[in-house]
Amino acid sequence: MNFREEQRGDGTCAQHSHKSRLLPTPDATTAYRIVYERLDALLRGRGDVESLPVPACPGWSIRETVAHLVGVAQDVVSLNVEDKAADSWTQAQVERLAGHSLDDLLDQWGHTIDSVASTLAMAPELSAGQLVFDALTHEHDIRAVLSESGSRTGDLTFQVALGFVTTMGDQFIRQGRLPTLELTTPTIGTVQLGPPDSGRGQLALQLSDFEALRSFGGRRSVRQLLALPWRGDPAPVLPAFTKLLPAFTNDGVRPPSRDLFE
């Protein structure tokens, strides 16, 4: 998605914001496969790292984070998604897959990919986007532990994940009657989150695709969120990060209490 530009009187270019949009489910399915393939390539045969703790997922090791991803795939196929993203839901996944090696978990995940794709074909775009958002977020949680950054911009996984993030952000801001935010990243261009008649242009934020994913995905503390390069005062829109977002995801996404550096 590109954004249009027009010449201002001072010769600079103004960016035109557009509404956020979800990518079609087939794109989300392809993006989900990409995340699986990247994690398989990253972790296959590396049993020596499976016990390393994942700071972005307190209490989980790399193996347990992968167990969650495998468990999500299994739950999607079995339609066990009523409590999706709740702590009890994710912990049940980790517990039922305890004792499996990292390679075994990757094998199980790979065996479910086609079934996940078939299930997603009947799912709404929002659910498909959320699945990619979760998988991509955990890919980078794991990559941070291994200091292997991988792809951080410009591919289909970020397009799908940020489509989900901005769609939900738009809903949160509207429901909470918060100031409209214009978010700009290289992949999505400039997206308007909130109604056009609610302080449009007064609050803006330009980030890399990666930083947008991490900031809107519960991987930056409140202190770090406030330190982002905002144009305007971000305080009125912070409830979108700290109250409304966790409420939507059964408290599964919340800013960490400590700063997370990657």
C-alpha positions in Angstrom: 0.0 0.0 0.0 1.4 3.3 -1.0 0.2 6.7 0.0 -0.3 9.7 -2.3 1.6 12.9 -1.9 0.8 16.5 -2.9 2.9 19.6 -3.1 2.4 22.2 -0.3 2.9 25.8 -0.7 6.4 25.5 0.8 7.4 22.9 -1.7 7.3 19.9 0.7 5.1 16.9 0.3 2.0 16.2 2.4 1.1 12.6 3.0 -2.6 11.6 2.5 -3.8 9.2 5.2 -6.1 6.4 4.3 -8.2 4.0 6.4 -6.6 0.9 7.6 -7.6 -2.3 5.9 -7.3 -6.0 6.4 -5.6 -8.1 3.8 -7.6 -10.9 2.2 -7.5 -14.3 4.0 -5.4 -16.0 1.3 -2.7 -13.4 1.9 -2.8 -14.1 5.6 -2.6 -17.8 5.0 0.6 -17.3 2.8 2.0 -15.0 5.5 1.4 -17.5 8.2 3.3 -20.2 6.2 6.2 -17.8 5.8 6.5 -17.3 9.5 6.4 -21.0 10.1 9.1 -21.6 7.4 11.3 -18.9 8.8 11.1 -20.3 12.4 11.7 -23.8 11.2 14.8 -22.7 9.3 15.9 -20.7 12.4 15.4 -23.4 15.0 15.6 -26.8 13.3 18.4 -28.8 14.9 19.1 -26.3 17.6 18.1 -28.1 20.7 20.8 -26.4 22.6 18.8 -23.1 22.6 15.4 -24.5 23.5 15.8 -23.7 27.2 16.8 -20.1 26.7 14.4 -17.7 28.4 12.3 -15.3 26.2 12.2 -11.9 28.0 9.2 -10.8 25.9 7.3 -13.8 27.2 8.1 -13.9 30.9 8.2 -17.5 32.2 8.6 -19.1 28.8 11.6 -20.5 27.1 12.1 -20.7 23.4 10.7 -24.3 23.4 7.6 -23.1 25.3 7.1 -20.2 23.0 7.1 -22.6 20.0 4.8 -24.9 22.0 2.4 -22.0 22.2 2.6 -21.5 18.4 2.0 -25.2 17.8 -0.9 -25.2 20.3 -2.5 -22.2 18.6 -2.4 -24.0 15.3 -4.0 -27.1 16.9 -6.7 -25.0 18.6 -7.5 -23.2 15.3 -8.0 -26.5 13.6 -10.1 -27.9 16.4 -12.0 -24.6 16.7 -11.0 -24.2 20.3 -10.8 -20.5 20.1 -13.5 -19.2 22.5 -10.8 -18.1 25.0 -8.2 -17.2 22.5 -5.2 -15.2 23.8 -6.3 -15.6 27.4 -3.6 -16.7 29.8 -5.4 -19.9 30.6 -5.7 -20.8 26.9 -2.0 -20.2 26.1 -0.9 -22.0 29.2 -2.9 -25.0 28.4 -1.1 -25.2 25.0 2.3 -25.1 26.7 1.3 -27.7 29.3 -0.1 -30.2 26.9 3.0 -30.0 24.7 5.4 -30.3 27.5 8.1 -32.9 27.0 8.3 -32.5 23.2 11.6 -31.5 21.8 12.0 -28.4 19.7 12.3 -30.4 16.4 9.2 -32.5 17.3 7.2 -29.3 17.9 8.3 -27.9 14.6 7.3 -31.2 12.9 3.9 -31.0 14.6 3.4 -27.4 13.5 4.4 -28.3 9.9 1.8 -31.1 9.9 -1.0 -28.7 10.8 -0.2 -26.0 8.3 -2.5 -27.3 5.6 -5.4 -27.8 8.1 -4.9 -24.3 9.4 -5.1 -23.0 5.9 -8.3 -24.8 5.3 -9.8 -23.5 8.5 -8.7 -19.9 7.7 -10.4 -20.1 4.4 -13.7 -20.1 6.3 -12.6 -17.5 8.9 -13.1 -13.8 8.8 -10.2 -11.6 7.7 -9.8 -10.2 11.2 -9.2 -13.7 12.7 -6.7 -14.6 10.0 -4.9 -11.3 10.5 -4.7 -11.9 14.3 -3.1 -15.3 13.8 -0.4 -13.8 11.6 0.1 -10.9 14.1 0.6 -13.4 17.0 2.9 -15.7 15.0 5.1 -12.8 13.7 5.3 -11.2 17.2 6.6 -14.5 18.6 9.0 -15.0 15.8 10.7 -11.7 16.8 10.4 -12.6 20.5 12.6 -15.6 19.7 14.9 -13.8 17.3 15.7 -11.2 19.9 16.9 -14.0 22.2 19.2 -15.4 19.5 20.3 -11.9 18.2 19.2 -12.9 14.7 17.0 -10.1 13.6 15.7 -11.6 10.3 13.3 -9.6 8.1 11.9 -6.5 9.8 10.1 -4.7 7.0 8.5 -4.8 3.6 7.3 -8.4 3.4 3.8 -9.9 3.3 3.9 -10.9 7.0 4.2 -7.2 8.1 1.5 -6.1 5.6 -0.9 -8.6 7.1 0.1 -8.1 10.8 0.0 -4.3 10.6 -3.3 -4.5 8.7 -4.7 -6.2 11.8 -2.9 -3.9 14.2 -4.2 -0.7 12.5 -7.7 -2.1 12.1 -7.9 -2.8 15.8 -6.3 0.5 16.7 -8.9 2.3 14.7 -11.7 0.5 16.5 -10.1 1.1 19.9 -9.7 4.8 19.3 -13.3 5.2 18.0 -14.8 3.1 20.9 -12.7 5.0 23.5 -13.4 8.4 21.8 -9.7 9.0 21.8 -7.8 11.5 19.6 -7.3 10.4 16.0 -3.8 9.2 15.3 -2.0 9.2 12.0 0.4 6.3 11.9 3.0 6.1 9.2 5.3 3.1 8.4 7.1 2.1 5.1 4.7 -0.8 4.4 1.3 0.7 5.2 2.0 4.3 4.3 0.0 6.8 6.4 -3.1 5.3 8.1 -5.7 7.3 10.0 -6.8 5.6 13.2 -10.0 7.1 14.5 -12.7 9.4 13.0 -11.7 12.2 10.7 -13.4 14.8 12.8 -11.6 14.0 16.1 -8.4 16.1 16.0 -7.1 14.8 12.7 -3.5 15.8 12.2 -2.9 16.8 15.8 -1.4 13.5 16.7 1.0 11.6 14.4 3.6 8.9 14.7 6.1 7.7 12.1 7.8 4.3 12.8 9.6 1.5 11.1 7.4 -1.5 10.4 9.2 -3.5 13.1 8.8 -0.8 15.7 5.1 -0.4 14.9 4.6 -4.1 15.3 6.5 -4.1 18.7 4.9 -0.9 20.0 1.3 -1.8 19.1 1.9 -5.5 20.0 2.6 -5.3 23.7 6.4 -5.3 23.4 7.2 -1.8 24.6 6.8 -0.4 28.1 4.7 2.7 28.8 8.0 4.6 29.2 9.1 3.4 25.8 5.8 4.2 24.3 5.9 7.8 25.6 9.5 8.1 24.2 8.4 7.3 20.6 8.8 10.2 18.1 5.2 11.5 18.5 4.0 14.7 16.9 1.6 16.0 19.5 0.9 14.8 23.1 0.4 11.0 23.2 -1.0 10.9 26.7 -4.7 11.0 25.6 -4.3 8.0 23.3 -2.3 5.8 25.7 -5.5 4.0 26.8 -5.5 2.3 23.4 -2.3 0.6 24.4 -2.9 0.0 28.1 -6.7 -0.6 28.5 -8.6 -1.2 25.3 -6.1 -3.5 23.6 -5.8 -5.9 26.5 -9.6 -6.0 26.9 -10.0 -7.1 23.3 -7.4 -9.9 23.5 -8.5 -11.4 26.9 -5.6 -9.5 28.6 -3.1 -11.2 26.3 -1.4 -8.0 25.1 -0.2 -5.5 27.6 2.8 -3.2 27.8 5.6 -4.9 29.8 6.5 -3.4 33.2 10.2 -3.3 32.2 11.7 -1.8 29.0 12.4 -4.3 26.3 15.3 -3.6 24.0 16.0 -5.5 20.8 
